[in-house]
């Protein structure tokens, strides 16, 4: 371990012990004011890896240097247990001032009146979004209120091996190619490279990919109030599943016995040249290219002839401000710092995805490695090939996602027909979502 990392680790332990001893709150003259020694005590919580922790801690030191009247108390953990700890804090009306938020959890915190609308801080200039394009920030708005600010942007993407295209004499994907084009090219690539290689990769019939297909037809997975599915015609799901089922049965898509052995990016078929493709999210390109040890590029999803744009820019995570906070102005200043400060973003290094500020993106892109530049370029290209992101997912969406995966597994093993899969999904998903009525 380097001296610097030891120093950061000691700092982390000291801060956490101090927070534990003080209960992360401070009392002056009998009133809990969140002020100590003349400084605002601002609690900030997030989940993530050690790499993220180290980057944020260094950025916090810079923030405190630039804002000497504010002392930041970091509270961080891994993903496991994060939301349970926040639920306990919410019950005790002791939520941190600034909360790292997930898109799937946003509506829950809004419905429970736990986070605040930040529009007033945008209006006063405390939170400056003048350099942020609409597509990068719209995911944090609900009914015109800004409840969350995007910390990094990504988008669904298809990773592909350009060298395999070159060897096969096939032109690389350009926006506007169709689902039929993707199937045709997958077959051509498999014919070129022979047995042991799957032209389409794994069977990409997960719920998020189906939602993109739905969006191309003008629908979403969930209806507007989250009480049911957002599409009425099961033929849409049947057609989507039939597309992948045929590729699977023809041996173009890898069977479950192959894909079930994949435990992480380092195991993906594209890494071992067992497939030219991987359907995933764009912020994974850096780790994927590192695992593959070769050039990997990103392409938009296939489109439906005459259809709408199905892609969207998706927040990787947000910062939200707690309603419990006694220092919301300082909290908004902290969110603004992570959004706009160039030096801070040098330290953060786009670890959460592509920054939402244009000037920050322009500053960071030349400093990125090839995979990072590909990620930046892809997200900016999607901005002109996307439509507004789907609304925050309703309560029960996690259960619906598990249901979809379970049904698809039965389909991929040949234990159910596509028609039966579509019918079963509708019946059970509607039952889950009806609890929201």
C-alpha positions as CSV (number, residue, x, y, z in Angstrom):
1,X,0.0,0.0,0.0
2,X,1.4,3.4,-0.9
3,X,2.0,6.2,1.6
4,X,-0.8,8.2,0.1
5,X,-3.4,5.4,0.4
6,X,-2.3,4.7,4.0
7,X,-2.8,8.4,4.7
8,X,-6.3,8.4,3.1
9,X,-7.2,5.2,5.0
10,X,-6.2,6.7,8.3
11,X,-8.2,9.9,7.5
12,X,-11.2,7.7,6.7
13,X,-11.0,5.8,10.0
14,X,-10.5,9.1,12.0
15,X,-13.5,10.7,10.3
16,X,-15.8,7.7,10.8
17,X,-14.8,7.3,14.5
18,X,-15.5,11.0,15.0
19,X,-18.8,10.7,13.3
20,X,-19.7,7.6,15.4
21,X,-18.7,9.3,18.7
22,X,-20.7,12.4,17.9
23,X,-23.7,10.7,16.4
24,X,-23.1,12.8,13.3
25,X,-25.0,15.7,14.8
26,X,-24.0,18.6,17.0
27,X,-25.7,20.5,19.7
28,X,-25.3,24.2,20.5
29,X,-27.2,25.6,23.5
30,X,-29.4,22.6,23.5
31,X,-30.5,22.8,19.9
32,X,-29.3,20.5,17.1
33,X,-28.0,23.0,14.6
34,X,-25.4,21.0,12.6
35,X,-22.8,23.6,13.5
36,X,-19.6,23.1,15.5
37,X,-16.8,25.5,16.1
38,X,-18.4,28.0,13.8
39,X,-18.4,25.6,10.9
40,X,-21.4,24.0,9.2
41,X,-21.2,20.2,9.6
42,X,-22.4,18.7,6.3
43,X,-23.0,15.0,6.2
44,X,-22.6,13.3,2.8
45,X,-23.4,9.6,2.1
46,X,-22.6,7.4,-0.8
47,X,-22.0,3.7,-1.8
48,X,-19.2,2.4,-4.0
49,X,-15.8,0.8,-4.3
50,X,-12.6,1.8,-2.5
51,X,-11.5,3.6,-5.6
52,X,-14.7,5.7,-5.5
53,X,-14.2,6.4,-1.8
54,X,-10.6,7.6,-2.3
55,X,-11.6,9.9,-5.2
56,X,-14.5,11.5,-3.3
57,X,-12.5,12.0,-0.1
58,X,-9.8,13.9,-2.1
59,X,-12.5,16.0,-3.7
60,X,-14.0,16.7,-0.3
61,X,-10.7,18.0,0.9
62,X,-10.6,20.4,-2.0
63,X,-14.2,21.5,-1.3
64,X,-13.4,22.2,2.3
65,X,-10.3,24.2,1.2
66,X,-12.5,26.3,-1.1
67,X,-15.3,26.6,1.5
68,X,-13.6,27.0,4.9
69,X,-16.9,27.5,6.7
70,X,-18.1,24.0,5.8
71,X,-16.8,20.7,7.3
72,X,-17.9,17.6,5.4
73,X,-18.6,14.4,7.4
74,X,-18.4,11.5,4.9
75,X,-20.5,8.4,5.5
76,X,-19.8,5.7,2.9
77,X,-20.2,1.9,2.4
78,X,-20.6,-0.7,-0.3
79,X,-23.9,-1.3,-2.0
80,X,-25.0,-4.0,0.4
81,X,-26.8,-2.5,3.4
82,X,-26.8,1.0,2.0
83,X,-30.5,1.4,1.7
84,X,-31.3,-0.3,4.9
85,X,-29.0,2.2,6.8
86,X,-30.7,5.1,5.1
87,X,-34.1,3.6,6.0
88,X,-33.1,3.5,9.6
89,X,-31.8,7.1,9.4
90,X,-35.1,8.2,7.7
91,X,-37.1,6.7,10.5
92,X,-35.1,8.7,13.1
93,X,-35.3,11.8,11.0
94,X,-31.6,11.8,10.8
95,X,-30.8,11.5,7.1
96,X,-27.5,12.9,5.9
97,X,-27.7,16.3,4.2
98,X,-26.5,15.0,0.8
99,X,-27.6,11.5,-0.3
100,X,-26.2,9.5,-3.2
101,X,-29.4,8.4,-4.9
102,X,-30.3,5.6,-7.4
103,X,-32.8,6.0,-10.2
104,X,-34.7,3.0,-9.1
105,X,-35.1,4.4,-5.6
106,X,-35.9,8.0,-6.5
107,X,-39.7,7.7,-6.5
108,X,-39.7,6.0,-3.1
109,X,-37.9,8.9,-1.6
110,X,-40.1,11.5,-3.3
111,X,-43.3,9.7,-2.3
112,X,-42.1,9.6,1.3
113,X,-41.2,13.3,1.2
114,X,-37.6,12.6,2.2
115,X,-35.8,14.8,-0.4
116,X,-36.3,18.3,-1.5
117,X,-36.9,20.2,-4.8
118,X,-33.6,21.9,-5.8
119,X,-35.2,24.3,-8.3
120,X,-34.9,27.3,-5.9
121,X,-31.1,26.8,-5.7
122,X,-30.9,26.7,-9.5
123,X,-32.8,30.0,-9.6
124,X,-30.4,31.7,-7.2
125,X,-27.4,30.3,-8.9
126,X,-26.1,28.3,-6.0
127,X,-26.6,25.2,-8.2
128,X,-25.5,26.2,-11.7
129,X,-26.9,24.1,-14.5
130,X,-26.4,26.6,-17.3
131,X,-23.8,24.4,-18.9
132,X,-25.9,21.2,-18.6
133,X,-27.9,19.9,-21.6
134,X,-31.5,18.8,-21.0
135,X,-30.8,15.2,-21.7
136,X,-28.2,15.0,-19.0
137,X,-30.4,16.4,-16.2
138,X,-34.0,15.4,-17.1
139,X,-33.8,12.1,-15.2
140,X,-33.7,14.0,-11.9
141,X,-37.0,15.9,-12.6
142,X,-40.4,14.7,-11.5
143,X,-43.4,16.8,-12.2
144,X,-41.1,19.8,-12.9
145,X,-39.3,19.5,-9.6
146,X,-35.6,18.8,-9.5
147,X,-35.1,16.1,-6.8
148,X,-31.8,14.7,-8.0
149,X,-28.7,15.9,-9.9
150,X,-27.0,13.4,-12.2
151,X,-23.4,12.5,-11.1
152,X,-22.4,10.7,-14.3
153,X,-24.2,9.7,-17.5
154,X,-24.2,6.5,-19.4
155,X,-26.5,4.8,-21.9
156,X,-27.4,1.3,-23.1
157,X,-24.9,0.3,-25.7
158,X,-23.6,-2.6,-27.8
159,X,-19.9,-3.2,-27.4
160,X,-18.3,-4.7,-30.5
161,X,-14.9,-5.9,-31.7
162,X,-14.0,-3.7,-34.8
163,X,-11.2,-6.0,-35.8
164,X,-13.7,-8.9,-36.4
165,X,-15.7,-6.6,-38.6
166,X,-12.6,-5.6,-40.6
167,X,-11.5,-9.3,-41.1
168,X,-15.0,-10.2,-42.2
169,X,-15.1,-7.2,-44.6
170,X,-18.3,-5.9,-43.0
171,X,-19.0,-2.3,-42.4
172,X,-19.2,-1.2,-38.8
173,X,-22.6,-0.2,-37.4
174,X,-24.0,3.3,-38.1
175,X,-27.0,4.8,-36.4
176,X,-30.2,3.8,-38.2
177,X,-29.3,0.1,-38.8
178,X,-32.3,-2.2,-38.0
179,X,-32.9,-5.3,-35.9
180,X,-32.9,-7.2,-39.1
181,X,-29.5,-5.8,-40.0
182,X,-28.1,-6.9,-36.6
183,X,-29.4,-10.5,-37.1
184,X,-28.0,-10.6,-40.7
185,X,-24.6,-9.3,-39.6
186,X,-24.4,-11.7,-36.7
187,X,-25.0,-14.6,-39.0
188,X,-22.3,-13.3,-41.4
189,X,-19.8,-12.9,-38.7
190,X,-20.5,-16.4,-37.4
191,X,-20.1,-17.9,-40.8
192,X,-16.8,-16.1,-41.2
193,X,-15.2,-17.2,-37.9
194,X,-16.7,-20.7,-37.7
195,X,-17.6,-23.0,-34.8
196,X,-17.1,-22.0,-31.2
197,X,-18.0,-18.4,-31.9
198,X,-21.5,-16.9,-31.4
199,X,-22.4,-14.2,-33.8
200,X,-25.0,-12.5,-31.7
201,X,-23.3,-13.1,-28.3
202,X,-25.6,-14.1,-25.5
203,X,-29.4,-13.8,-25.7
204,X,-30.0,-10.1,-25.0
205,X,-33.6,-10.3,-23.9
206,X,-33.4,-8.7,-20.5
207,X,-36.1,-6.3,-19.4
208,X,-34.2,-3.0,-20.0
209,X,-33.5,-4.1,-23.6
210,X,-37.2,-4.9,-24.1
211,X,-38.0,-1.5,-22.8
212,X,-35.9,0.1,-25.5
213,X,-37.9,-2.0,-28.1
214,X,-41.1,-0.8,-26.5
215,X,-40.0,2.8,-26.6
216,X,-39.3,2.5,-30.3
217,X,-43.0,1.6,-30.6
218,X,-44.2,4.5,-28.4
219,X,-44.6,2.6,-25.1
220,X,-42.9,1.9,-21.8
221,X,-42.7,-1.1,-19.5
222,X,-44.8,0.6,-16.8
223,X,-47.9,2.8,-17.1
224,X,-47.7,6.4,-15.9
225,X,-48.9,5.8,-12.4
226,X,-47.0,2.5,-11.9
227,X,-50.1,0.4,-11.3
228,X,-49.7,-1.8,-14.4
229,X,-47.8,-2.5,-17.6
230,X,-47.5,0.4,-20.1
231,X,-48.3,-1.6,-23.2
232,X,-51.6,-3.4,-24.0
233,X,-50.6,-5.6,-27.0
234,X,-48.6,-8.7,-26.0
235,X,-47.5,-9.1,-29.6
236,X,-44.8,-6.6,-28.9
237,X,-43.2,-8.9,-26.3
238,X,-43.9,-12.0,-28.4
239,X,-42.1,-10.4,-31.4
240,X,-39.2,-9.3,-29.2
241,X,-38.8,-12.8,-27.6
242,X,-39.3,-14.5,-31.0
243,X,-36.4,-12.6,-32.5
244,X,-34.0,-13.8,-29.8
245,X,-35.5,-17.3,-29.6
246,X,-34.8,-17.8,-33.3
247,X,-31.2,-16.6,-33.0
248,X,-30.8,-19.0,-30.0
249,X,-32.3,-22.0,-31.8
250,X,-30.2,-21.3,-34.9
251,X,-27.0,-21.3,-32.8
252,X,-26.2,-17.7,-33.5
253,X,-26.8,-16.6,-29.9
254,X,-25.0,-18.5,-27.1
255,X,-27.1,-21.0,-25.2
256,X,-27.7,-20.9,-21.4
257,X,-25.1,-23.6,-20.7
258,X,-22.5,-21.1,-22.1
259,X,-23.8,-17.8,-20.7
260,X,-24.4,-19.3,-17.2
261,X,-20.7,-19.7,-16.7
262,X,-20.2,-15.9,-17.1
263,X,-19.6,-14.4,-13.7
264,X,-18.1,-11.0,-14.6
265,X,-16.9,-8.8,-17.5
266,X,-13.6,-10.7,-17.6
267,X,-15.6,-13.8,-18.5
268,X,-17.7,-12.3,-21.3
269,X,-17.6,-13.9,-24.7
270,X,-16.3,-10.8,-26.4
271,X,-13.3,-10.7,-24.1
272,X,-12.2,-14.2,-25.4
273,X,-13.2,-13.5,-29.1
274,X,-16.1,-16.0,-28.7
275,X,-18.5,-13.3,-29.9
276,X,-18.2,-9.9,-31.5
277,X,-20.8,-8.4,-29.3
278,X,-21.9,-7.6,-25.8
279,X,-25.1,-5.7,-24.8
280,X,-24.5,-3.6,-21.7
281,X,-24.1,0.0,-20.4
282,X,-21.6,2.4,-21.8
283,X,-19.8,3.2,-18.5
284,X,-18.6,-0.5,-18.4
285,X,-16.4,0.0,-21.5
286,X,-13.3,1.0,-19.6
287,X,-13.3,-2.2,-17.5
288,X,-14.3,-4.3,-20.5
289,X,-11.5,-3.1,-22.7
290,X,-9.1,-3.6,-19.9
291,X,-10.3,-7.2,-19.6
292,X,-10.2,-7.8,-23.3
293,X,-6.8,-6.2,-23.9
294,X,-7.9,-5.1,-27.3
295,X,-9.8,-2.2,-29.0
296,X,-13.6,-2.3,-28.2
297,X,-16.1,0.2,-29.7
298,X,-19.6,1.1,-28.8
299,X,-22.7,1.2,-31.1
300,X,-26.2,2.4,-30.6
301,X,-29.0,-0.2,-30.4
302,X,-30.7,-1.3,-33.6
303,X,-33.7,0.7,-34.6
304,X,-37.2,-0.1,-35.8
305,X,-38.0,1.1,-39.3
306,X,-40.1,4.2,-39.1
307,X,-40.1,3.9,-35.3
308,X,-39.1,6.3,-32.5
309,X,-35.8,6.7,-30.8
310,X,-35.6,4.1,-28.0
311,X,-32.3,5.0,-26.5
312,X,-31.9,7.4,-23.6
313,X,-29.2,9.0,-21.4
314,X,-29.3,7.4,-18.0
315,X,-27.9,8.8,-14.7
316,X,-25.5,6.3,-13.1
317,X,-26.2,7.9,-9.7
318,X,-27.5,11.2,-8.3
319,X,-27.0,13.5,-5.4
320,X,-30.2,14.5,-3.6
321,X,-30.7,16.8,-0.6
322,X,-32.4,15.5,2.4
323,X,-35.5,17.2,3.8
324,X,-33.9,16.7,7.3
325,X,-31.0,18.9,6.3
326,X,-30.6,22.1,8.3
327,X,-28.1,23.4,5.8
328,X,-29.7,22.9,2.4
329,X,-27.9,25.9,0.9
330,X,-24.5,24.4,1.8
331,X,-25.7,21.1,0.5
332,X,-26.7,22.6,-2.8
333,X,-23.2,24.3,-2.9
334,X,-21.7,20.8,-2.5
335,X,-23.7,19.4,-5.3
336,X,-22.7,22.3,-7.5
337,X,-19.1,21.7,-6.7
338,X,-19.2,18.1,-7.9
339,X,-21.1,19.2,-11.0
340,X,-19.0,22.1,-12.2
341,X,-15.6,22.3,-10.5
342,X,-12.8,21.4,-13.0
343,X,-10.2,20.5,-10.4
344,X,-12.7,18.3,-8.5
345,X,-13.6,16.4,-11.6
346,X,-9.9,15.9,-12.4
347,X,-9.8,14.0,-9.1
348,X,-13.1,12.2,-9.7
349,X,-11.9,11.2,-13.2
350,X,-15.4,10.4,-14.6
351,X,-15.6,7.3,-12.3
352,X,-19.4,7.4,-12.2
353,X,-19.8,8.0,-16.0
354,X,-19.6,11.0,-18.3
355,X,-20.0,14.3,-16.4
356,X,-23.1,16.4,-17.1
357,X,-21.3,19.7,-17.5
358,X,-20.2,20.4,-21.0
359,X,-17.1,22.3,-20.0
360,X,-16.1,19.5,-17.6
361,X,-16.5,17.0,-20.4
362,X,-14.4,19.1,-22.8
363,X,-11.7,19.4,-20.1
364,X,-11.6,15.7,-19.2
365,X,-11.9,14.0,-22.6
366,X,-8.3,14.6,-23.8
367,X,-7.1,13.1,-20.5
368,X,-9.0,9.9,-20.8
369,X,-7.5,6.6,-22.2
370,X,-8.9,5.2,-25.4
371,X,-11.8,3.4,-23.7
372,X,-12.7,6.5,-21.7
373,X,-12.7,8.6,-24.9
374,X,-15.0,6.0,-26.5
375,X,-17.4,6.3,-23.6
376,X,-17.4,10.1,-23.8
377,X,-17.9,10.1,-27.6
378,X,-20.7,7.5,-27.4
379,X,-22.7,9.4,-24.7
380,X,-22.5,12.6,-26.7
381,X,-23.6,10.7,-29.9
382,X,-26.6,9.2,-28.1
383,X,-27.7,12.7,-27.1
384,X,-28.8,13.1,-30.8
385,X,-30.2,9.6,-31.0
386,X,-32.3,9.4,-27.9
387,X,-35.6,10.4,-26.4
388,X,-36.4,11.5,-22.8
389,X,-35.6,8.8,-20.3
390,X,-38.4,6.7,-18.9
391,X,-40.0,7.9,-15.6
392,X,-38.5,6.6,-12.4
393,X,-39.6,3.0,-11.8
394,X,-42.5,2.4,-9.5
395,X,-42.6,0.3,-6.3
396,X,-42.4,-3.4,-7.2
397,X,-40.3,-2.8,-10.3
398,X,-37.4,-4.9,-8.8
399,X,-39.8,-7.8,-8.3
400,X,-41.0,-7.4,-11.9
401,X,-37.5,-7.5,-13.1
402,X,-36.8,-10.7,-11.2
403,X,-40.0,-12.2,-12.7
404,X,-39.0,-11.3,-16.2
405,X,-35.6,-12.9,-15.8
406,X,-37.1,-16.1,-14.3
407,X,-39.6,-16.4,-17.3
408,X,-36.8,-15.7,-19.8
409,X,-34.7,-18.4,-18.3
410,X,-37.5,-21.0,-18.8
411,X,-37.8,-19.8,-22.4
412,X,-34.1,-20.0,-23.1
413,X,-34.0,-23.6,-21.8
414,X,-37.0,-24.4,-24.1
415,X,-39.4,-25.1,-21.2
416,X,-42.0,-22.5,-22.3
417,X,-43.1,-20.9,-25.6
418,X,-42.8,-17.2,-26.4
419,X,-46.6,-16.9,-26.3
420,X,-46.7,-18.6,-22.9
421,X,-43.8,-16.3,-21.7
422,X,-45.6,-13.2,-22.7
423,X,-48.9,-14.2,-21.1
424,X,-47.3,-15.3,-17.9
425,X,-45.3,-12.1,-17.6
426,X,-48.4,-9.9,-18.0
427,X,-50.5,-11.9,-15.5
428,X,-47.8,-11.9,-12.8
429,X,-46.4,-8.4,-13.4
430,X,-49.9,-6.9,-13.3
431,X,-50.6,-8.6,-10.0
432,X,-47.4,-7.1,-8.5
433,X,-48.0,-3.6,-9.8
434,X,-51.7,-3.6,-8.7
435,X,-50.4,-3.2,-5.2
436,X,-49.6,0.4,-6.1
437,X,-53.3,1.3,-6.7
